[in-house]
Amino acid sequence: MVGAKAPKFSIQDFTIHFGNVAALKNLTLDIFCNEIFTIIGPANSGKSSLLQSLNRLNDLNAAYRKSGKILLDGTNIDELEVESLRKRVSIVFALPFPLPLSIFDNIAYGPRMHGIKNKAKLAGIVENSLRESYLWDEVKDRLHIPAMNLSGGQQQRLCIARILAVEPEVIMFDEPTSGLDPISTARVEETLRVLKERYTIILVTNNVAQAARVGDRTAFVLMGELVELNETKRLFTTAVDKRTDDYITGKFG
């Protein structure tokens, strides 16, 4: 049972303000190891703000204020060194942003920054990361071409591979397929299913069908408040709150 696991993240009575605007209100939930935890809700419901609180990216915003606690493996994230936290908890954004480098150098960039210089070791990291992101077979013969030459879907999987190369524990995805065609979307979704065997996956999506396809558990957030959280199948078939049912059936949002 999922509930028997120790939480990877424990979010406790967490509230976010940007200036005078509340983005999240008294949020309490747990996210478990090796699950795909999906977060759905209309635009401006606080979904992305939550993600960027989990690795303290919001700290870069001078208007950001918070209360409550976020624990990672039982430790308050405010007590962790921020670079270490962001290595453990990485994020993939909606639009892929390859570095203006070759495919190989995009993926080797992070390991090099962490002191790995051995060419054979770097080559192994690049290959393993590309295999895990389901991109190796498509690019193995052209690793030294500019990454910008790849298609949009390939660039997104390259960004996933770049994160995998630094061995995170949690990978967060903020609308990672919003700009992709159906075939590329399906490939990214299959990648997520495989990655959860080794990583904790948190997926923010406005595509409720995507949440239904890939999520183990799903949280519905509305206007900064957690309305409902359940195993995905139960949430989509027997929602407790009428607002949840109205959202997933397309009556608003």
C-alpha positions as CSV (number, residue, x, y, z in Angstrom):
1,M,0.0,0.0,0.0
2,V,1.2,3.5,-0.9
3,G,0.2,4.8,2.6
4,A,2.6,2.4,4.3
5,K,5.6,4.1,2.7
6,A,7.7,6.8,4.4
7,P,7.1,10.0,2.5
8,K,9.8,11.5,0.3
9,F,8.2,14.9,0.7
10,S,6.0,15.9,3.6
11,I,4.3,19.2,3.1
12,Q,2.8,20.6,6.3
13,D,0.3,23.5,6.5
14,F,2.2,25.2,3.7
15,T,1.1,28.7,2.6
16,I,2.7,30.9,-0.1
17,H,2.2,34.6,-0.8
18,F,3.7,36.7,-3.6
19,G,3.2,40.1,-2.2
20,N,-0.4,40.3,-1.0
21,V,-1.5,37.4,-3.3
22,A,-1.9,34.0,-1.7
23,A,-0.8,31.3,-4.2
24,L,-1.2,28.3,-1.9
25,K,-3.2,28.1,1.3
26,N,-2.5,25.7,4.2
27,L,-1.5,22.8,1.9
28,T,-0.8,19.5,3.7
29,L,0.1,16.3,1.7
30,D,2.7,13.6,1.4
31,I,4.5,12.5,-1.8
32,F,6.0,9.0,-1.7
33,C,9.1,7.5,-3.2
34,N,8.9,5.9,-6.6
35,E,5.4,7.2,-7.5
36,I,4.2,9.5,-10.2
37,F,2.4,12.1,-8.2
38,T,0.3,14.3,-10.5
39,I,-1.1,17.7,-9.7
40,I,-4.0,19.0,-11.7
41,G,-6.1,22.2,-11.6
42,P,-6.9,25.3,-13.6
43,A,-4.3,28.0,-14.4
44,N,-3.3,30.2,-11.5
45,S,-4.2,27.5,-8.9
46,G,-0.7,27.4,-7.4
47,K,0.6,24.2,-9.1
48,S,3.8,25.6,-10.4
49,S,4.4,27.7,-7.3
50,L,4.3,24.5,-5.3
51,L,6.9,22.8,-7.6
52,Q,9.2,25.8,-7.3
53,S,8.9,25.8,-3.5
54,L,10.0,22.1,-3.3
55,N,13.6,23.0,-4.5
56,R,13.5,26.6,-3.3
57,L,13.4,28.3,-6.8
58,N,10.8,30.6,-5.4
59,D,13.4,32.0,-3.0
60,L,14.8,33.9,-6.0
61,N,11.6,36.0,-6.0
62,A,11.8,39.0,-3.7
63,A,8.0,39.0,-3.3
64,Y,7.9,35.4,-2.1
65,R,6.8,34.6,1.5
66,K,5.9,31.3,3.0
67,S,4.7,29.6,6.2
68,G,4.5,26.0,7.2
69,K,7.1,23.3,6.5
70,I,8.4,21.1,3.6
71,L,10.4,18.1,4.7
72,L,12.6,16.0,2.4
73,D,13.3,12.6,3.8
74,G,12.3,14.1,7.2
75,T,14.6,17.2,7.0
76,N,13.3,20.7,6.6
77,I,14.4,21.9,3.2
78,D,15.3,25.3,4.7
79,E,18.1,23.5,6.6
80,L,19.6,22.1,3.4
81,E,22.3,23.8,1.3
82,V,20.4,25.0,-1.7
83,E,22.7,23.7,-4.4
84,S,22.6,20.3,-2.8
85,L,18.8,20.5,-2.6
86,R,18.5,21.4,-6.3
87,K,20.8,18.5,-7.3
88,R,18.5,16.1,-5.4
89,V,15.3,17.7,-6.6
90,S,15.4,18.8,-10.3
91,I,12.8,20.3,-12.5
92,V,11.9,20.0,-16.2
93,F,9.9,23.0,-17.5
94,A,7.2,23.2,-20.2
95,L,9.6,24.5,-22.9
96,P,12.9,22.6,-23.4
97,F,16.0,24.8,-23.1
98,P,19.0,22.9,-24.5
99,L,22.3,24.6,-23.9
100,P,23.9,26.0,-27.1
101,L,26.2,23.0,-27.2
102,S,26.3,19.6,-28.7
103,I,24.0,16.8,-27.5
104,F,27.0,15.2,-25.7
105,D,28.1,18.4,-24.0
106,N,24.6,19.2,-22.9
107,I,24.5,16.1,-20.9
108,A,28.1,16.1,-19.8
109,Y,27.8,19.7,-18.5
110,G,26.4,18.9,-15.1
111,P,28.8,16.0,-14.3
112,R,31.7,18.3,-15.4
113,M,30.5,21.0,-13.1
114,H,30.5,18.4,-10.3
115,G,34.2,17.6,-11.0
116,I,34.0,14.6,-13.4
117,K,36.6,15.0,-16.1
118,N,37.4,11.4,-17.1
119,K,36.3,11.1,-20.8
120,A,35.3,7.4,-20.5
121,K,33.2,8.1,-17.4
122,L,31.6,11.1,-19.0
123,A,30.8,9.0,-22.1
124,G,29.2,6.3,-19.9
125,I,27.1,8.9,-18.1
126,V,25.9,10.4,-21.4
127,E,25.0,7.0,-22.8
128,N,23.2,5.9,-19.7
129,S,21.3,9.2,-19.4
130,L,20.2,9.1,-23.0
131,R,19.1,5.5,-22.6
132,E,17.0,6.3,-19.5
133,S,15.3,9.1,-21.3
134,Y,14.6,6.9,-24.4
135,L,16.7,9.1,-26.7
136,W,19.8,7.0,-27.2
137,D,18.7,5.1,-30.3
138,E,17.7,8.3,-32.0
139,V,20.9,10.3,-31.4
140,K,23.7,7.8,-30.8
141,D,25.3,8.4,-34.2
142,R,25.2,12.2,-34.0
143,L,26.1,13.1,-30.4
144,H,28.3,16.0,-31.6
145,I,25.7,17.9,-33.5
146,P,24.1,21.0,-31.9
147,A,21.3,20.0,-29.6
148,M,19.1,22.8,-31.1
149,N,18.9,20.6,-34.3
150,L,16.7,18.1,-32.5
151,S,12.9,18.2,-32.7
152,G,10.9,19.6,-29.8
153,G,10.1,16.2,-28.4
154,Q,13.7,15.1,-28.6
155,Q,14.8,18.4,-27.0
156,Q,12.5,17.7,-24.1
157,R,13.9,14.2,-23.6
158,L,17.4,15.7,-23.9
159,C,16.6,18.0,-21.0
160,I,15.4,15.0,-19.0
161,A,18.7,13.2,-19.8
162,R,20.6,16.3,-18.7
163,I,18.9,16.1,-15.3
164,L,19.4,12.3,-15.0
165,A,23.2,12.8,-15.6
166,V,23.5,14.5,-12.1
167,E,21.6,11.6,-10.4
168,P,18.7,13.4,-8.7
169,E,16.3,11.7,-6.3
170,V,13.1,13.6,-7.4
171,I,12.3,14.9,-10.9
172,M,9.6,17.5,-11.2
173,F,7.8,18.2,-14.5
174,D,5.9,21.4,-15.1
175,E,3.7,20.8,-18.1
176,P,6.5,18.9,-20.0
177,T,4.4,18.0,-23.0
178,S,2.3,21.2,-23.4
179,G,4.0,22.1,-26.7
180,L,4.5,18.6,-28.1
181,D,2.7,16.5,-30.7
182,P,0.8,13.3,-29.6
183,I,3.6,11.0,-30.6
184,S,6.3,13.0,-28.7
185,T,3.9,13.2,-25.7
186,A,3.4,9.5,-25.7
187,R,7.2,9.0,-25.7
188,V,7.7,11.4,-22.7
189,E,4.9,9.6,-20.8
190,E,6.5,6.2,-21.4
191,T,9.8,7.7,-20.1
192,L,8.0,8.8,-16.9
193,R,6.6,5.3,-16.3
194,V,10.1,3.8,-16.6
195,L,11.8,6.5,-14.5
196,K,9.5,6.0,-11.5
197,E,11.3,2.7,-10.9
198,R,14.3,4.7,-9.8
199,Y,13.0,8.2,-9.1
200,T,10.2,10.0,-7.4
201,I,8.2,11.8,-10.1
202,I,6.0,14.9,-9.6
203,L,4.0,16.0,-12.6
204,V,2.0,19.2,-13.0
205,T,-0.3,19.0,-15.9
206,N,-3.3,20.9,-17.3
207,N,-4.1,17.7,-19.3
208,V,-6.4,15.7,-17.2
209,A,-6.3,12.8,-19.6
210,Q,-2.5,12.7,-19.1
211,A,-2.9,12.6,-15.3
212,A,-5.3,9.7,-15.7
213,R,-2.8,7.8,-17.9
214,V,0.3,8.2,-15.9
215,G,-0.4,9.2,-12.3
216,D,-0.3,6.8,-9.4
217,R,-2.0,9.4,-7.2
218,T,-3.5,12.8,-8.2
219,A,-4.1,16.0,-6.3
220,F,-6.7,18.5,-7.5
221,V,-5.8,22.1,-6.6
222,L,-8.2,25.0,-7.0
223,M,-7.4,28.6,-6.3
224,G,-4.5,27.6,-4.0
225,E,-6.4,25.0,-2.0
226,L,-6.1,21.3,-2.1
227,V,-9.6,20.1,-2.9
228,E,-9.0,16.4,-3.2
229,L,-6.2,13.8,-3.2
230,N,-6.6,10.1,-4.0
231,E,-5.3,7.3,-6.0
232,T,-5.7,8.4,-9.6
233,K,-8.2,5.7,-10.7
234,R,-10.4,6.5,-7.7
235,L,-10.2,10.2,-8.2
236,F,-11.2,10.0,-11.8
237,T,-14.0,7.5,-11.3
238,T,-15.4,8.3,-7.9
239,A,-14.4,11.9,-7.0
240,V,-15.7,12.9,-3.6
241,D,-15.9,16.6,-4.2
242,K,-18.2,17.9,-6.9
243,R,-15.7,20.5,-8.0
244,T,-13.2,17.7,-8.8
245,D,-15.7,15.9,-10.9
246,D,-16.7,19.1,-12.7
247,Y,-13.1,19.8,-13.5
248,I,-12.1,16.4,-14.8
249,T,-15.3,16.2,-16.9
250,G,-14.5,19.6,-18.5
251,K,-17.3,21.6,-16.9
252,F,-14.8,24.3,-16.0
253,G,-11.1,25.0,-16.2
